[in-house]
Amino acid sequence: MSLVYSTGPLNNETDLVGPPTQSKTVTTNILNNHKHTTITADIKVFSLQGVGTKVLIDSTTLTIPPNTQKFTATLTNTLVFEVVIKIHKSEDKNAVLIGVFGKDASGNLNPSHRLVHRELTRIHD
């Protein structure tokens, strides 16, 4: 069985009033809490251009033993993006925890692009 999660669409426009809040990279943290099972995570980052148009801008597949892994993708010139994470060999939705974090050009965390596991949307494969 696979579990699939999405951030949903994340706006990435620069705030014209306050300090810049545009993310240049996105980091996906995956914690595998299984005691004996290695999992595989497929991570895809999409640019959402126009109405209903998804363009894949980066993807990777990670093999994750019981520890934390990170993945970073570039979001240059992407005004709206989505991260989709598919976890393989995990039937227990509580055994794998996911966090997604945007970072600005200086590498600082962007609070408007911080999603913890319970804020992700579980979608069908």
C-alpha positions in Angstrom: 0.0 0.0 0.0 1.1 3.6 -0.7 0.3 6.8 1.1 0.2 10.0 -0.9 0.3 13.5 0.6 0.1 17.0 -1.0 0.9 20.5 0.2 -1.9 21.8 -2.0 -1.1 25.0 -4.0 1.3 27.3 -2.2 1.5 30.9 -3.3 5.1 32.1 -3.7 4.7 35.7 -4.6 6.9 38.4 -3.0 5.1 40.4 -0.3 5.1 44.0 -1.6 4.3 45.5 1.8 6.7 43.8 4.2 10.0 41.9 3.9 10.3 39.4 1.0 8.7 36.1 1.7 9.4 34.2 -1.5 10.8 30.7 -1.2 13.7 29.9 -3.5 14.0 26.2 -2.2 11.7 23.7 -0.5 12.9 21.0 1.9 11.0 17.9 2.6 11.8 16.1 5.8 10.6 12.5 6.2 10.8 10.6 9.5 10.4 6.8 9.2 9.2 5.5 12.6 8.9 1.9 11.4 11.1 -0.3 13.6 12.0 -2.9 10.9 10.7 -1.6 7.6 12.6 0.5 5.1 10.3 2.8 3.1 10.6 4.5 -0.3 9.5 8.1 -0.8 8.8 9.6 -4.2 8.9 13.4 -3.9 7.7 15.6 -6.8 7.6 19.4 -6.9 5.3 21.0 -9.4 5.0 24.5 -10.7 1.3 25.4 -11.1 1.1 27.6 -14.2 -2.2 29.0 -15.4 -5.5 27.2 -14.8 -5.0 23.5 -14.3 -1.5 23.3 -15.7 1.0 21.4 -13.6 4.7 21.3 -14.7 7.1 19.0 -12.9 10.1 21.0 -11.9 12.0 18.4 -9.8 11.6 14.9 -8.4 13.5 12.3 -6.5 13.1 8.9 -4.9 14.6 8.2 -1.5 15.1 4.9 0.3 14.6 5.7 4.0 15.6 3.4 6.8 14.3 4.4 10.3 15.8 7.9 10.3 15.3 11.4 8.8 16.1 12.4 5.2 15.9 15.7 3.4 15.3 16.7 -0.2 15.7 20.2 -1.7 14.4 21.4 -5.0 14.8 24.8 -6.7 11.8 27.0 -7.1 13.2 29.8 -9.2 10.6 32.0 -10.8 7.7 29.8 -9.5 4.8 31.8 -8.3 2.6 28.9 -7.2 4.0 25.4 -6.4 2.9 22.1 -4.9 4.9 19.2 -3.3 3.5 15.7 -3.6 5.0 12.9 -1.5 4.2 9.2 -2.1 5.3 6.7 0.6 5.7 3.1 -0.4 5.5 0.0 1.9 3.7 1.9 4.7 0.3 0.8 5.7 0.5 2.6 9.0 -0.3 6.3 8.4 1.1 7.1 11.8 4.5 5.5 11.3 5.8 8.1 8.8 5.9 11.8 9.5 6.5 14.5 6.9 7.3 18.1 7.1 7.7 20.6 4.2 9.6 23.9 4.6 10.3 26.7 2.2 13.5 28.7 2.5 14.3 32.2 1.1 17.3 33.2 -0.9 19.4 33.5 2.3 18.5 30.0 3.5 16.1 31.2 6.2 12.9 29.3 6.9 9.8 30.9 5.3 7.0 30.6 7.9 4.3 31.0 5.1 5.6 27.7 3.5 5.9 25.6 6.7 3.7 22.6 6.7 3.7 19.8 9.3 2.3 16.4 8.8 -1.2 17.0 9.9 -1.4 20.1 7.6 -0.8 17.9 4.5 -3.7 16.6 2.5 -3.9 12.9 1.9 -4.8 12.2 -1.7 -5.5 9.1 -3.7 -2.7 7.7 -5.9 
